[in-house]
Amino acid sequence: MNASKSVTDLQKEVNEDITSKTDSVFAFLRYLKRFLSFSLLIVVVQSIWYLRNYLAKDGYDNIYITSQFKLLDKNNLESGLPSVLPLKKKEKEKYVDARSWKLGQSELVHIKLSFFLILMHFVLCFLILFFDVALFYILELIRRHGDVELSAQGTGEAKIAVKGQGPVADFYRLIIRDLSISNNYSATVDIGGCLSNARSPYFDMYAYYILLYFVVLVLALLQGYGLRLRRKISAFYYPEQEAARIDFMHKKIRHKRVGLLKFLRQQEARVKDQPWLSTWLMFKFPFLSKLFSTGNRDECLSCEHQESSFSNVKVRRCSGKSDGQQCEAVYCDTCWNDLKDECPLCSTDDVVLGH
């Protein structure tokens, strides 16, 4: 007769197997909680790092046009010194008006990164919830259709036969002639005790999860304004450093504008002496002109903005001549006004940028 394990032993082995596989998951969650406890310390370290760079580097996070910057520019204009306001289109992409509700490009970079991290976390959370619900329904189906009770009944009979000849054999046959052994047996096996009793997921918590993600998205969107507040707090406690940073940014913008004339003249010389690779390829292989085509849209030689119905940029071609040939320079209205209606490519005189 073969001996089998009891239902209790089987259930104990199943529970031990599940526990051994879930220990690693719970260990990971414990380490994750410990890591999250250092979040406050990380915020403190980031604050110290920002303050250190704010005091040591004038160009660090120096992209905000504040009321102090506008006052400095106004005083320069009244004193006959160079001013930089209003900013050019290219400069507006880099510098941010601190009092404007519109977020700048540098601020949008931080927000996009935050949105990407939130999206990755949301996908992970969705997968966890999906597999949680899927596992619940699988276990529920197994419990519903696998709760089977097996019953076995039967009758067994044993007879004794004596083989051989002789008086002893005849004597044993006489004794056990009417002897027979019979037994009825029955066995019942209930599989329900081995099946796990899965608990239904907390569907009511899903609404809280959505609310939390909505709050996180709002906080990520407000991150740009939080960066402005961070600089404003530093400026409040260190006004002398803020004044030096404003003067540095004002000079930086002026120097970049002065360097525009040199760049334009070098651009013209490069175009004359050495054609672009795309131009040479289109000359050798005409079918490549479609690949390098820009849609026949004129582009400002200074700020590189193209004329289109979406950008509201209007460009004009220079009507002057350079070395007996028609000048092909193109400028937008803003850059043309800054150049005081004089093209630096075809003009023989020094061109001065407008204030």
C-alpha positions in Angstrom: 0.0 0.0 0.0 1.4 3.5 -1.0 1.2 6.3 1.6 0.3 9.8 0.3 0.7 13.2 1.9 -2.2 14.7 3.8 -4.0 17.9 2.7 -2.4 19.8 5.6 1.1 18.9 4.5 0.4 19.9 0.9 -1.0 23.2 1.9 2.0 23.9 4.1 4.4 23.2 1.3 2.5 25.5 -1.1 2.5 28.3 1.5 6.3 27.9 2.1 7.0 28.0 -1.7 4.9 31.2 -2.1 6.6 32.8 0.9 10.1 32.1 -0.4 9.3 33.7 -3.7 7.7 36.8 -2.2 10.5 37.5 0.3 12.6 39.1 -2.4 9.8 41.5 -3.3 9.2 42.5 0.3 12.9 43.0 0.8 13.0 45.4 -2.2 10.1 47.4 -0.8 11.9 47.7 2.6 15.0 49.1 0.9 12.8 51.4 -1.2 11.2 52.9 2.0 14.6 53.5 3.5 15.8 55.2 0.3 12.7 57.5 0.3 13.5 58.5 3.8 16.6 60.3 2.5 14.5 62.6 0.2 14.6 65.4 2.7 18.4 65.1 2.8 18.6 65.2 -1.0 16.6 68.5 -1.0 18.9 70.1 1.5 22.0 69.0 -0.5 20.5 70.5 -3.7 19.7 73.8 -1.9 23.3 74.1 -0.7 24.6 73.2 -4.1 22.4 75.9 -5.8 23.4 78.6 -3.3 27.1 77.7 -3.7 26.9 78.1 -7.5 24.7 81.2 -7.2 27.3 83.0 -5.1 30.4 81.7 -7.1 29.2 82.0 -10.7 27.5 85.0 -12.2 26.3 83.1 -15.2 24.7 80.2 -13.2 20.9 80.2 -13.6 21.1 83.8 -14.8 18.3 83.9 -17.4 15.6 85.9 -15.7 14.6 89.4 -16.8 13.6 90.9 -13.4 12.3 94.3 -12.5 15.8 95.3 -11.4 17.1 94.3 -14.8 14.5 96.5 -16.5 15.3 99.4 -14.2 19.0 99.1 -15.1 18.2 99.0 -18.8 15.9 102.0 -18.4 18.7 104.0 -16.6 21.2 103.1 -19.4 18.7 104.3 -22.0 18.1 107.6 -20.2 21.9 108.1 -19.7 22.7 107.4 -23.4 24.3 104.0 -22.7 23.5 100.9 -24.7 20.2 99.1 -23.8 19.1 95.6 -24.6 15.3 95.8 -24.2 13.2 94.7 -25.9 14.9 91.4 -26.5 15.2 89.8 -29.9 13.3 86.7 -30.9 16.3 84.5 -30.5 17.1 86.0 -27.1 13.5 85.5 -25.9 14.0 81.8 -26.3 16.8 81.8 -23.8 15.9 84.5 -21.3 12.7 84.5 -19.3 10.6 87.4 -18.0 10.3 86.7 -14.2 6.8 88.3 -14.0 5.4 86.6 -17.1 3.0 83.6 -16.8 4.5 82.1 -19.9 7.2 79.6 -19.3 10.6 79.9 -21.0 12.4 77.2 -23.0 14.8 76.4 -20.2 11.9 76.0 -17.8 10.0 73.8 -20.2 13.0 71.4 -20.3 12.8 70.7 -16.6 9.0 70.2 -16.9 9.3 67.8 -19.8 11.8 65.8 -17.9 9.5 65.6 -14.9 6.6 64.6 -17.2 8.7 61.8 -18.6 9.6 60.5 -15.2 6.0 60.7 -14.1 4.9 58.8 -17.2 7.4 56.1 -16.6 6.2 55.7 -13.0 2.6 55.7 -14.2 3.3 52.9 -16.7 5.0 50.9 -13.9 2.0 51.4 -11.6 -0.4 50.5 -14.3 1.4 47.3 -15.0 1.5 46.4 -11.3 -2.3 47.0 -11.0 -3.0 45.2 -14.2 -1.1 42.1 -13.2 -2.7 42.3 -9.7 -6.2 42.2 -11.2 -5.2 39.5 -13.7 -3.7 37.3 -11.0 -6.8 37.7 -8.9 -9.2 36.6 -11.6 -6.9 33.7 -12.6 -6.8 32.5 -8.9 -10.6 33.0 -8.7 -11.2 30.9 -11.8 -9.0 28.2 -10.4 -10.8 28.2 -7.1 -14.2 28.2 -8.7 -13.6 25.5 -11.3 -10.9 23.6 -9.5 -12.7 23.0 -6.2 -13.3 19.3 -6.9 -14.0 16.5 -4.4 -12.9 13.1 -5.5 -14.6 10.0 -4.0 -13.5 6.4 -4.5 -15.4 3.3 -3.3 -14.9 -0.4 -3.9 -14.9 -3.9 -2.5 -11.9 -6.2 -2.1 -11.9 -10.0 -1.6 -9.1 -12.4 -0.8 -9.2 -16.2 -1.2 -6.6 -18.7 0.0 -5.7 -21.7 -2.2 -3.6 -24.6 -1.1 -1.5 -26.4 -3.8 0.1 -29.8 -3.4 -0.8 -33.4 -2.6 -0.7 -35.4 0.5 -2.5 -35.7 3.8 -1.2 -32.3 5.1 -2.4 -30.5 2.0 -5.8 -32.2 2.3 -5.9 -31.2 6.0 -5.3 -27.5 5.2 -7.9 -27.6 2.4 -10.4 -29.0 4.9 -9.7 -26.1 7.3 -9.8 -23.2 4.9 -12.4 -24.6 2.6 -15.0 -22.0 3.6 -12.5 -19.3 4.5 -12.7 -16.1 2.5 -11.7 -12.4 3.3 -13.7 -9.5 1.9 -13.6 -5.8 2.7 -15.3 -2.7 1.6 -13.3 0.6 1.2 -14.0 4.2 0.4 -11.7 7.3 0.0 -12.4 11.0 -0.4 -10.0 13.7 -1.5 -10.9 17.4 -1.3 -8.7 19.6 -3.5 -10.3 22.8 -2.1 -8.0 22.9 0.9 -5.0 23.2 -1.4 -6.4 26.2 -3.4 -5.6 29.7 -2.4 -8.3 32.1 -1.3 -7.5 35.2 -3.3 -8.6 38.6 -2.0 -10.3 41.1 -4.3 -8.1 44.1 -5.2 -9.0 47.4 -3.6 -10.7 49.1 -6.6 -11.7 52.0 -4.4 -8.0 53.0 -4.1 -7.7 53.5 -7.8 -9.5 56.9 -7.6 -6.9 58.0 -5.0 -4.1 56.8 -7.3 -5.5 59.0 -10.1 -5.8 61.9 -7.8 -2.2 61.6 -6.6 -0.9 61.5 -10.2 -3.0 64.6 -11.0 -1.5 66.4 -8.0 2.0 65.3 -9.1 1.4 66.6 -12.7 0.2 70.0 -11.3 3.3 70.2 -9.1 5.5 69.3 -12.1 3.8 72.0 -14.1 4.4 74.5 -11.3 8.1 73.5 -11.2 9.0 76.4 -13.6 7.6 78.9 -11.2 9.3 77.2 -8.3 12.6 77.7 -10.0 11.9 81.4 -10.3 11.0 81.5 -6.6 14.3 79.7 -5.7 16.3 82.5 -7.5 14.1 85.2 -5.9 14.8 83.9 -2.4 18.5 83.8 -3.1 18.3 87.4 -4.4 16.4 88.6 -1.3 19.2 87.4 1.0 22.1 88.4 -1.2 21.1 91.7 -2.9 24.7 92.7 -3.8 25.3 89.4 -5.5 22.1 89.8 -7.4 23.1 93.3 -8.6 26.4 91.9 -9.9 24.6 89.1 -11.7 22.2 91.5 -13.4 25.0 93.7 -14.6 26.8 90.6 -15.9 23.8 89.4 -17.9 23.2 92.9 -19.3 26.8 93.1 -20.5 26.6 89.5 -21.9 23.6 90.3 -24.0 25.3 93.5 -25.3 28.5 91.7 -26.2 26.7 89.0 -28.1 24.9 91.7 -30.2 28.2 93.5 -30.9 29.6 90.2 -32.1 26.8 89.8 -34.6 28.5 92.1 -37.2 31.7 90.1 -37.1 29.7 86.9 -37.5 27.8 88.2 -40.5 30.9 89.3 -42.3 32.6 85.9 -41.7 29.4 84.2 -42.9 29.5 86.2 -46.1 33.2 85.3 -46.7 32.5 81.6 -46.1 29.7 81.5 -48.5 31.7 83.2 -51.2 34.9 81.3 -50.8 33.6 77.8 -49.9 30.1 76.7 -50.9 28.2 74.5 -48.5 28.3 70.7 -49.0 24.5 70.7 -49.6 24.9 73.2 -52.4 27.7 71.1 -54.1 25.7 67.9 -53.7 22.6 69.5 -55.3 24.7 70.7 -58.2 26.2 67.3 -58.8 23.1 65.3 -58.1 19.9 67.3 -58.9 17.6 64.7 -57.5 19.0 65.5 -54.0 17.5 69.0 -54.2 14.3 67.7 -52.8 16.1 66.3 -49.7 17.8 69.7 -49.0 14.8 71.8 -50.0 13.6 74.2 -47.3 10.3 74.9 -49.0 11.7 78.1 -50.6 11.2 79.9 -47.3 13.5 82.9 -46.6 15.5 82.8 -43.4 17.0 85.8 -41.5 20.7 85.8 -41.7 21.0 87.2 -38.2 18.5 85.3 -36.0 17.8 82.4 -38.4 14.0 82.8 -38.1 12.1 81.7 -41.2 9.1 83.5 -42.8 5.9 81.6 -42.2 2.3 82.2 -41.4 2.7 80.6 -38.0 5.7 82.6 -36.7 4.4 86.0 -37.9 8.0 86.8 -39.1 8.4 89.0 -42.1 11.8 89.1 -43.9 13.2 91.4 -46.5 16.1 91.1 -49.0 18.9 93.6 -49.2 18.7 95.9 -52.2 22.4 96.7 -52.1 25.3 95.4 -54.2 28.5 93.7 -53.1 31.5 93.5 -55.5 29.2 94.5 -58.4 26.8 91.7 -57.6 23.3 91.8 -56.1 23.5 91.2 -52.3 21.5 88.1 -51.3 21.3 88.8 -47.6 17.9 88.4 -45.9 16.9 90.0 -42.6 13.7 90.1 -40.5 12.2 93.4 -39.6 13.6 93.3 -36.0 17.2 92.7 -37.1 16.9 95.2 -39.9 15.9 97.9 -37.4 18.7 96.9 -35.1 21.2 97.3 -38.0 19.7 100.8 -38.7 18.7 99.8 -42.2 22.3 99.1 -43.3 23.4 95.7 -44.4 26.9 94.8 -43.0 27.6 92.5 -45.9 27.4 95.0 -48.7 28.1 98.2 -46.8 31.6 99.6 -46.9 31.1 101.6 -43.7 31.1 100.2 -40.2 27.6 99.3 -39.2 26.6 100.0 -35.6 23.8 98.1 -33.8 20.8 100.1 -32.7 20.2 100.4 -28.9 
